[in-house]
């Protein structure tokens, strides 16, 4: 059946592309914090335009216009919504307690594991100011942490990402939603602002 408005996959692709464009431009938390708020909002708007243009070109290659399918009103609503989500998320990135630099964006790694060569492309790898690295994966809906663990995890993607870099000491999902926080595994990763009251390992 034909989708009404943007599908979840299309929204996810748009949000991913916006985060890619922003971190390719900004690169570090210190640079993020130095940007005036209005300038950051303009950068987010430009990232949304770039992402929407990419989605439309991809749709045209398969023989249809995404903009025509969803309509102008829905197109603008989606742009505004995704800008709001990304603006909220960038504020969270600025609140992280340990300064960081994004050192890899959607780079491919080949991981050899038990005779298998796996090609992995994590969304982002951050290097903390103390030299440790965190692998970050964007998700519209992040799975429960229990699904990463055990001998046969149901969601093995993120744990595998932790193996692509010997200096990686943490992994985290970044659920791209307005009221979300990082979901992580690792010790003292500084992903949460001081105002967040953490329980166990959930907010490390």
Secondary structure by P-SEA (a helix, b strand, c coil): cccccccaaaaaaaaaaaaaaaaaacccaaaaaaccaaaaaaaaaaaaaaaaaaaaaaaaaacccccccccaaaaaaaaaaaaaaaaaaaaaaaaccbbbbbcccbbbbbbbcccbbbbbbbcbbbbccccbbbbbbbbccccccccccccccccaaaaaaaaccccccccccccccccccccccccccccccccccccccccc
